[in-house]
Amino acid sequence: MTSLSASLVRGAVTSPFKRAGRPDATLPPGRLTRPAAPVAPGPLAAYARICGFAESGPLPLTYPHVLAFPLTMRLMTGRAFPLPVLGLVHTWIEITPARAVQPTEPLELTVYADGLTPHRRGTEVTMVTEARVGEELVWESRSGYLSRHATANATASHSATTDAVASPRTASAPDVPDDLPAVAEWRLPGDLGRRYGAASGDRNPIHLHPLTARLFGFPRAIAHGMWTVARCLAEVDDPAELTSVRAEFKAPVLLPATVTYAADPAGNAFALRGAEGRTHLVGTVTR
């Protein structure tokens, strides 16, 4: 946790000196790796509780992302990373587990930045996380993070960005019906971001307090995207049997909130909706 705290401080210091949307932007070419290490049972239990996962059995499908987050932050707050880390918004995630991972298996974690792409509200970076047991790749994810900035000329911005950096493979949008039946209603407290931040280590200021969230254009603190997708996956039957997950974060959940979890009867598609029918998250799973 100490290294993550140092990364957060470094991000706060370096972010004002980084300008998103530069046409000459490039990504650091290297990878960061954490040597194989066992999973600490205390933090795992805290994470499982706040997300609704069982506290026994295989690792929650989203947990390797949490374990690798300090590496991701270290890379994104480094001098060579072109986007300011403060205010980055998680926009989508694609998870591909090769098999279920047991908490007793030491995981080697690797992260790297795969590319920059233009977005109608700024610039999006694709981050890749890999988890290995020995030489075996047991889990992989790809995530999009949006740095919001003015895009006065979207066509010119697209041309300049794609010329500077090769486009990465991004997740295709999940094919989710609009009329998924409601399954459960969840009341989310105002301190959910702080509680999830304590369990996961992700203390991005947009999630912690209304004041810090307003600095980045949000009227109140917003729920972590990774909490919303984890909470939905905790409702899936036999999540350890899933072979892929695709989720798109469509609108922030302003805290506190009441949200509705919806899913098809087969459990292959899900959504999270707000009290007024606004869709916050859509996703699909395969077995």
N, C-alpha and C positions, 0 to 999 in steps of 0.2 A: 504493500500500500504506500510505502514511503516513496518509491519511484514514481507511482502514479501522482501523488501529491506534488512532487517536483515537476512533473510534466504539466500539471494544471497551472502551477505558478509560472513556468516558462511560457505556456500558451498565453497567459494574461499579459506577460511582458512583451512577447513578440508579435501578438496579433495586430496591435496598432500600426506596425511597420510593414504589414503585408497588404497588398492590394489585389483583391480577387478580380479576375477578368482580364488580366494582362495578356495580350496576344502572344507574347514570347514565353508564357509560363511553361515550365517543365516540371516533372515529378522526380523525386530522388529514385535512382535506379536500384538501390540495394534492398535487402530484406533484413528484418529484425527477427531473431529467434530466441526463444526461451528454452533452455535445456529441459529435458524430461524431468518432471517433478510430480509428486503425488498431489491429489486434490485435498485441500484442507477441509475436514468435515464440518467445522463450525460455520464458515462462510457459505458452504454449500447448503447446509440446513436452513440458514437465514434466507438465502435466495429462493429455495424451494417453497418456503412458507409464504413469502410475499407474492410469489407468482402462482401459487396454487398447485404446484407439482407434488407428487408423492415424495416423502423424505427417505425412501428406500428404493433399491433397484438401480437401474442404469442412470447415468447422468441425464438431467433434463436436456432436451435437444438443443436449447439455446445457450447452455452453460459454457461450452468452449469459447463462444464469442465473449462472454464476460471474463473468462480467464485470460484471454488474449488482449483485453481492452487496454491494460497498461502499455503493452507493446504498441498498439495502434496509436495511443495518445503520444507516446514518445516519438513515433515517426511523424505524426501530424503536427507536433509542436517544434520539430527540428527546423533549423535555419533553412534547409534546402526545400522544405515543403512550401508550395506557393500560396496556399489559402490560409486565412486567419482561422484558427481553430475555435475561437470564441464565437458562439452563435451558429455553428454548423448544425444543420438539421438532417437527421436520418430520414431518407426518403423511401428506400426499399431494401429488402434483404432476400437473398436466395440461399438456402441451406441444403447441403447434400451430404447426409451421413452415409458412410460406407457400411457401417454396422453400429449396433448399440455399444456404448462405451461404459465400462464399469468404473465407479469412483476409485477403486484400488489400482487402476492402471495409470502409470505415470505418463503424462502427455507432454510431448514436445510441441511447442506452438511457434508458428511463423506467420508474420504479416508483411504485406507489401502493397504499394499503391499501383494500380493497374492502368489508370488513364483518367483524363479529364474530358468531360463532354459539356456542351452548352445546355442550359436549362432556361426556360422562359423567365425564370426569376433569378438567374445568376449562373453559377458554374458548379457542376457536380463532379465529385471525385469517386472513383470506384476503389474500394479497399477489399483485399482478399485476406482471409484467415485460413490457415491450415493447421490441423491437429494430427499428430502421428503417435503411434505406439510402436517403438522400435523403428523399423523402416516402413511400416504400414501406414498409409494415409487413411485415417478412420473417419475424418470429418472435414468438411470444407464449407466456407461461406463466402459470398460476395455481397457487398453492401454499397449503397449509394449515399453520399453525404453532400448536402447542398450548402454552398456558400452564397447567401443572397446579396445581390448587388444590382445596380441599375443596368438594364440592357436596352438602351435607347434604340439600337438598330439590331434586331434579332438576327437578321440574315447575315449582316457583316460580322456580327459576333460569332455566329456559327462557323463561317468560313475561316475566320482568324484562328479560332480555337482548334478546329479540326486540322488545320494546316500545321499548327504548332505541336499537337500531340495526337498520336494515333488513337482512334476511338476504341474504347474497351468493349468487351462483351458485357452488355447490361442485361438485367433480368427482364424477360417479357412480362407484360402486365398480366396478372392473374385473371383468368376467365371466370368471373363470379356473377351469378344471376342477381338481379336487383331485388328479387322477391324472396330471399332466403327467410325461412320462418324464425321468429324469435325463440331463443332457448332459455336465456337467463338475463336478469337485470343486475348490474353491479353499481353500487354507490362508491365513488372514489373520493377519498378525503383530500383536503387541501394540502396535506403534508406527504402525499404519496410519493412525490418526486424526491423529497429528502429521505424518506424511508427506503425507497428503491436505490437511491444513490449510496446510502450507507451499506446496503447489501451487495451492490454490484461494483461500487467504486466510481460510477459515472456521475460526477458532480458538475456537469455542465450547468452554468448559472440559469439557463432558460428553464430548468426543471425545479429550481430550488425555492425561489421566493418571487412574489409579484414584482417587487422592485427590480431585481436583477433580470427578470424576464422582460420587463418593459424596456430595458436598455437595448434589447434586440428586437423590439417591435411587437411583442406579445402582451396583451392586456393583463394576463395572469400567468402564473407558472403553468407549464404544460407537462403532461405525463410523458415519460420516456417511451419512445416507439418500441424499444425492445421489451419493456414491460407489457405493452399491449399485445404484442405478438406472442410473448411467452404465456401470458394469461389465457389467450385463446387456445394455444397449443396444449395447455394443461387440461383443457376440456375434451381433447380428442381421445378416443378410445385407443389404447395401446400405442402411445406416441413413439415408443422404442421401435415399432415396426415400420415407421415412415421412412421412405427412401428419398423424398425431397419435399421442401417447403418453399413456397414463393409468397411473399407478402409485400404489399404496397401501402405506405403510410400516406393517406390522402388528405387528411386535415388534422391539425393538432387537437388534442383533448385538453381543454382548459380546466384546471383544477380549482375547486372541487367540481365533480360532475356525476351525473347518472348516465350510464351507457347500457346499451343492449347488445348482448352477444347473440348472433344469429348464425345458423349453420344448416346445410342441407341434411336430409335424413341419413345419407350415406357417409356423412362426415368428410367429404372431399373438398368442400368450400366453406369459408366462414367470413364473417364481417363483424365489425364493431361499429355501432351507430349511436349517435347522440340522442338526447331527449326530443329534439325537433326533427329527427329523421336524417340528420347529416351523417354521412359515412366517414368514419375516421380511418378505418383499416379494412382492407380486403385481402384474402389469401386463399391459397389452394394447397392441398397436400396430396401426395401419391404414396402408395404402399407397394 
